[in-house]
Amino acid sequence: MEEQKIIFSGIQPSGTITLGNYIGAVRNWPLVSELGFGIFSVVDMHAITVRNTPADLRARTLSTLAVILASGVDPEKNLVFIQSHVPAHAELAWILNCYTMFGELGRMTQFKDKSKQHADNINAGLFTYPTLMAADILLYNTDLVPVGVDQKQHLELARNIAIRFNGIYGDVFKIPEGHIPQLGAKIMSLSSPDKKMSKSDPNPKSYISITEGKDSIIKKFKSAVTDSDNKIEFSDTKPGISNLLTIYSVMTGCTVQEAVSRFDGRGYGEFKLAVGEAVADGLEPLRQKYEYFMQNKDYLEKIYTESADKACRLSYRMLSKVQKKIGFIKK
């Protein structure tokens, strides 16, 4: 009998979860979890590399947990917990810091980008964030990590750290593989289609929140930036239309070419309305489930508490193995 695969995915409670997050990650969680045992964590420790209002961080952490459950992840078959509730993540991260080269962390694209965005707060946590991500993954003998394009570099670092550690101490860590969706791995901004859709964008018209109502979603798509050509085709020279075609394809299940054929000879206005309706209708079941979970905080607490207890037991096995390998005395 084939051994069950372990899937790990973490998501930061750092703000609004966008349509880009949904297409690139959220919608894939229940699908990927069917491949094996899913471990889903709200990575609140990652979120404090930038300043937060404590009450806001707590609210966003619960909200993000509710999104994971609303996406269709079954908490009876998977773990859904809050990262800071499992101390082994921080403990392993410190050990892995000592096996990660300064130059490797300095080359991380996200560190460079966030340093520019938060020039007044370039802290050590921002620099060592990828090592904590490596600990998140390696703690559970993870086989598969669903990631977006922007996290691929961090996954490669996690693999390199694991290979380096194994080279010194033997076969300790499993080397994880990435799982990147073939279509929609990178959804672009509705107002600036040359930039990725981001929850930190100051322009609210640039992104869709996955809990937005239908009227708001359609209004934003109607104002989406395209071009003056009025021809619907998928092309590098038409980033706005290509982005909308990708979104429509993912949300309806048709191919991009089928979408192009479907709207051949029709205007941009009609096309943008159709994309907005497809997105609104596709997100509605998730939005309803999300609201249900947010109204049942006791249930959320039960899920994250029970899952954290199980995650603590699982993670301690790996942590104790690592501690023994490097020479720590067993407590």
N, C-alpha and C positions, 0 to 999 in steps of 0.2 A: 504493500500500500504506500502510495506517494505521501511524503511528509507534508503537512499543511504549511502553506507559505505564511510568513508574517509580514503584514503591511503596516507601515507607520506613516502617519501624516500629522503635521502640526500646523496650526493657524494662529496668527497673532490677533489678540483683541485690541487692535490699534485704531479702530474706526469703522466706518461703514463698509460692509461687505458688498462689493460691486458685482455687476453683471460679468465683468472680466474675471473676478474670483470664482463666480459661479460656473462659468463655462470652462475655465482652466483647471478648477479643482473641485468645488463643492458638488457638482452634478456627478462627478466621477467617483466620489467616496463610496456610495452604496454599491456601485458597479465593481469597483476594485476590491471591496471587502468580500465580495462573493468568491474571489480567488483564494481566500484563506482567512486568517484571523486578523481583524483590523484593530489597530491601536491608534486612536484619535485623541490628540491633546490640544487643549487651548493653551498656547505657550505664552503665558503671562510674564514669565521671566525675561523673555526676549523683548517684550513691550516696554520695559523700563529703561531701555537704552536711550530713550527720549523722555522728557518730562511729562508726567501725567498728573491730573487731578485724581486723588485716590478714589473718590466716589465714582468718577467717570470710569476708571479702570475696572472697578468692581462690576459696574453696570454692563460694560462692554464684554467682560469675561463671561457673565451669565448669558448675554445676548448671543455671543459667538457659540457657546455650548448649545443653545437652543437651535441655532442654524444647523449645526452638525446633525442633531436629531431630526430636525424638519427635513433635511435633505434625504432622509430615508435610511440612515445608518441605524441598525438594530442594536440597542444597548444590551440585549440579552445574548447576542452572539459576538459582540465586539466590546472594547473598552473605550469609554469616553470620559476623560478626566482633565483636571487642571494641573498644568505642569508643576507649579510650585508646591503642590500637595504630595509630590513624589521626590524626596530629598536626593535620591540617587542621581538625578539629572545634574544637579549642581556639583555633587561630589565627583562624578566621572568627568565632568567638564574641566575641573581643576587638574585632574590627572592628565587628561588629553592636552591641556594647555602646555604641559611640559614635554609633549611629543609633537608639538606643532611649531613650525619655524616662523619667526617674525616676518620674514619676507613673504611667506605664503599668505599670511593675513593681510599684509600691506597691499597685495595684488587684488584683493577682493573688490570687485566693481561696486557692490552695494556700500561698502565702507567709504569708498571715494565719493559716491553720490550723496550719502547721508551726511558725510562730513561737510559737504558744501551746503546742504539744507540746514544743518544744525551747527554752524561754525562756532557758536558760543558754548557748545556742549559736546566736544569731541572726547568722550570718556573712554575708559579702558573696556567697558562692556560693549560699546559699539565696535571696538576693534576685535574683541575675542568672541563676538556673537557667533561666528561660524563654528567655533569649537564647541560651544554649547549645543548648536544644532547637530554636530557630529555625535555628541553624547546622547542626545534625544534618540537618534537613529540606532546607534550601535548598542545601546543598553538592552535591546530586545531581540538581538539576533535577527534583525530585520532583513527580509529578502527583497522587498519592493517598496520604493518611496515615490508616491505620486507627487510630482513637482511641476511648477511652471518653468518656463524658459529662464526667468530671472533667478531661480534658485538652483539651476543646474551646476553653476560654478561651486556653490557651497556643498552640493552632494559629491562632486568630484574631490573636494578637499576631505570630506568625511571618509571617502574611499582611500585616499592617500594616507591619511592618519592611521586607518585600520591596517593597511598593508605595512606601513612602517612599524607599527606596534607588533604585528604578527612576525615581522622579520626579526625582531629582537627576542620575543618571548614565546614564539610558537603559534599554533593555531588557536587564537583567542577570539577574535572578532570575525563574524561573517561579513563578506564584502557585499554591500547592498547594490541593487540595480535601480535605476530611475524608471519612472513610468510617466511619460509625457504624452498628452493627447495629440493625435495626429492633426486634428482640426481645432482651432480655437485656443491654442496654447498661449497666444498673446492677443488679447482684444485691445483695440486702440480707443483713444479718447473720442467722444462724439464731437467735441468742439475743435480739437487739434489732432486729426487722424495720423499725424506723424509721431505722436507720443502715446505711450501705453495708458490705458484707462487706469486711473489711480484714485483711491479713496482719499488721498491727501491733496488732490487738486482743489485749489480755492474756488474754481468755477463749478458750481453744482450742475450746470448743463452738460458738463463733460462726461459725467458718469451716471449710471443707473444703480440705485441701491436695490438689492434683491427683495427688500420689504416695501418698496414703493407701490402706491396705488396705480391702477390702470391709466387714469387720466394724466397723471404726471409723467408716466413712462411714454405715452404716445406723444405728449407735448414736446418732450425732449428729443424724441426721434424726428419729429417734424422739423425741428430746428437744427438737426445734425448737419455739420459742414460736409459738403460734397464737392462739386465743381460746376462749371457752366456748360459742360458738354451735353448733358442730358442723355447720355448713352450708358446703359447698365451693362458693365462688363468687369471681369476680374483682371486687374492689371496693376503693375507697380506704379504706373503713372496716374492711377485713380485710387489713392489710399482710402479716401472716405467711402466710396462705393464698395471697394473690396472689403473693407471692414464690415459694412452693413450686410454684404452678401455672406460673409463668414458667420455673422450672428444669426442671420435668417436660416442658413443651412443647419447650424447646430440646433436651433430651437424648434425646427420643423422636422428634422431628420432627413431632408432631401440633400442631394449633393449640391455643391456650388454651381456646377454646370446646369443642373436641373433648375436651380433658382434663376440663373441667367436666362434660360429658355422661357421660363414662366413669365418673366417680366420684360421680355423682348418687345420693343416698340412702345412700352408704357413709360409714363413720366416719372421723374424722381419723387414727386409728391405722393403719388399712388404707392410707389415702392416703399418709401419711408414709413407711410402709414401701415403698410402690411408688416413691415419689420417690427414696428412698435406693438402692433396687436399680437404678433407671434410671441414676442418677449413677455408682454403682460399676461397673456393666457398661459404661457409656459411657467411663469413664476407664481401664478396665483395659488396653486396647491401648496407650494412651499410657504408662501406668506401666511396662509391660513393655519398651517401646522405650527409655524413659528409663533404666531399670536397665541395659540393654544398652550404651547410650552411656557411662554413668558407669563401666562396667567396661572401657571402651576409650578411655582418656585420650589415647593416642597418636593415635587417629583424630580426636578432638576438636581436638587441637593442629594436626593437618594442615589441618582445615577452617578454623579461625579464622586460621591463619597465611596460607594461600593466599588466603582472602577478604580479609584486611586488605591484602595486597599489591595486589590488584585495586582495593580501595576507595581506597587511597592514590593510585593513578594517576587514578582517576575524580575524586576530590575535589580533587586538585591543579589540574585544569583549571579548575574554578570558582574556587578560591582565587586562582590566578594572574590570572584575569580580573578579579576584584574588586580585587586589589592594584594592578593596572595602572590601573583606573578611578579609584581614590582618590589615585594619584600616587606609590605606592611604586616604587622603582627595581628593575628585574628583576635577580635574583641570577644 
